[in-house]
Amino acid sequence: MTSIVLGDDHKVFLEALAGLLERHGMRVVGTARTLAEVVDTVRETRPDVCLLDRNFGAGPVEDGVAATLAASPGTKVIMLTASPGNGAVADALRSGAAGYVHKTCGVEHLINAIDRVIAGETLVDVPVRTSAPAADRSREIDLRERFLTSRERQCLAMLIDGDTTETMARRLGVSTATVRSHVQGVLVKLGVHSRLEAAALAVRHALVPASSAISGFEARLG
């Protein structure tokens, strides 16, 4: 049973989330409404995971991550946010956060994110803020792309080529279920909702070699 500390300055949200997680088999070992309380609770309980509100305290987001990890280096920190993704994603992950998740994702989605982080993944699952300046969007996309696995990169290249799930499975020598899992990882990490969006984003930001990307994507649209 995964042990969790919750940190959020909204009491109602904190209590509701604790109850939901416990009903889904998680063990909430502490809750806190200030960063200082989070640090003390994490130091005392050494949880597997700390779910930490992105806007805790007046300081930068990375301060909360660093303080939590200093108190318990073995704890996985997942940032929760109610606002669209922006440069704070990069700051949090550089500071050692294992995940960055939107608060509206739903409890089952959150539990899945916790399980994946416990398994060793680095997870970013927040919508891309399309109104952000181009430089900020590019910075965030570059960060998200770094966390694609080698297999997910292969799948992204094949998405640009317009390959079906079955074709991708044959080329990779894996099952279609495995391909779907890899593709879902691509969509989540890039913050898009469809294969076409992923392919367009990859071409626009040169996430795969340019020659194959442009020809494959143009062929797909044509």
N, C-alpha and C positions, 0 to 999 in steps of 0.2 A: 504494500500500500504506500503510495507516494505521499510524503509529508510536505506540507506547504505552509508558508507564512504569507499572509496577505497584508499589503500596505496601501491604504487609500484614505484620503481625508474626508470622504463622504461616507458617513456612518451607515446610511440605508443601503447603499451599494455594497459596502463591506459585509454587512450582515447577510444580505441576500446572496452574495456570491459564495460566502462561506457555507451557507446551508445547501446551495445547489451542488457545490463541489463534493461535500460530504455525502450527499444522496447519490452521487455518481461514483462512490468508492474511493475518493481522495480523503486524506487525513489532514485536516487543518489544525496545525499545532499552535497557531498564534495569529492574532490580528493586531494591526497597529494603525494609528491615524496621523502619526508624524514620522519623519525620517529617523529621528532619534529613537523612537519606540521600535521601529523596524530593526535598526542596528542592534539594539539590546535583545530583542526577541530572537533574531537570527543567531546572534552569538550564543544565546542560551539553548536554543533548540536544535541548531544545525540542520535545518530542513533540506530536503532534496531540491525544493524549488521555492523561490520567492517571487510572487507576483507583485510588481511594484508600479504604482501609478506614475506615469511619465511626468506629471506636473507637481510631484511632491516637493515642497519647500520652495524657496526663492532662488536657489542656485541652479546651475546648468544640469541637464538631465544626467550627464556622466558622473556628477558628484554622488548622486544617489546610488548608482551602480557600483562605483568604486567603494563607497562606504559599506555597502552590503557585502561585497565580496571580501573586503578586509576583515569583516566580522566573521565570515564563514566562507573560506575560499572554495570549499567543495559544493557550495550551493549554486544552482543554476538560476540566474536572474532573468525573468521575462518581464519586459516593460508592457504596460497596458496603456492605451491612449484612446481618447474620444475624438481626436482631431485627425485629419488626413496626414499621410506620411510626409515628412520633410527632412531637413538636415539633421534633426534629432535622432533619426534612425542611425545615421552614420556615427554620430557621437556616442550613442548608447552601445553599439556593437564594438566600436573601437575600445570602449572602456571595459568590455568583457561581458556584456549582456549576451545571453544565448538566444533570446527571442524578442520580437517586437510585434505585438498583436493588438488589433482594434477591439475596443470594448463591445462593439455591436455584433461581434462574430457569432454569438450564441454559445451556450455552455458546452454542447457536444463538440463543437469546433475547437473551443478552448481546451477541453480535455485532450483532444487529439494533438493539439499543439504542445501541451505539457508532455504527453507521451513521447512525441518526436524529439523534443529537447532532451528529455531524460535519456533517449536512445543515442544522443550525440549530435543531432542535427542543429544547425543554426537557422532559425526560422524568422522570416519577415513576412507578415501577413496584414498589411494595411493598404488602403487605396492610395494610388498615386494622385497627388494634388495637381490637377491639370492647370490650375491658375498660377502655379508657382513660376518664378522666372526660369528661363531656359537653362541657365547655368545650374540652378538648384536641382531641376529635374534631371539633368545629365549626371550630376553628382550622385543623386540617389539611385539612378538606374545603374551606374557603374558599381555602386556598393552592392546592390541586389545581385548583379551578375556574378560577383566574386563568390557568392555562396552556392552557385550552381555546381552540382557534382559533374564529373567527367561524363557520366552517362546522360545526365540531363542536358549537357551541352550537345551531345550527339543527337539527342531527340530534337533539340531546338533547331539544329541544322537541317534535320529531316523535315521539320515542320515548314521551314522555308522552301524546301523542295516540293512541298505539297503531298508528302507521303501519307498514306492512310495508316491506321493503327496496325493493320495486318502486315502491310509492307514494312513498317518499322520493326515489327516483331521478327520478321524473316531476316532483315538486314542485321539485326542485333543478336539474333539467335536466342531470343527470350520469348516468354508468353505475352499474349496481348494484355493480360491483366498487369503484368510488370511494366509494359509500355505505358498503359494508362496511368499507373502510379508515377512514373517518371515525368510524363507530360503534366500531370497535376502539380508536381513539384515545380516545374518550370513556370506554370501559370501563377502559382502562389508566390514564388520568390520574385517574379517580375512584376507582380501586382496587376495582372490583366485577367480578363474573364473568358477569353476564347483563344483558340489556336491561331486564328488570323491576327488577332491583336499581338500575340507573342511574336509571330513572324514579322509583323510590321515594325514592332519595337526593336527587334534584333537587327533588322536592316537599317533602321533610322540611326541607331546608336552603334552600329558596326560591332555587334556582339559575336559575330562569326566572320570567317574570312570573306572579304568583300566580293570576290569574283563569283563564288558559288551562291552567296546570299542574294545579290542583285539579280542574277540570271534566274535563279530558282523562284524568287518571289515575283518577278515580272511575269514569268511563265504561268505562275499560279493565278495571278490576277487576270492575265490575258485569256 
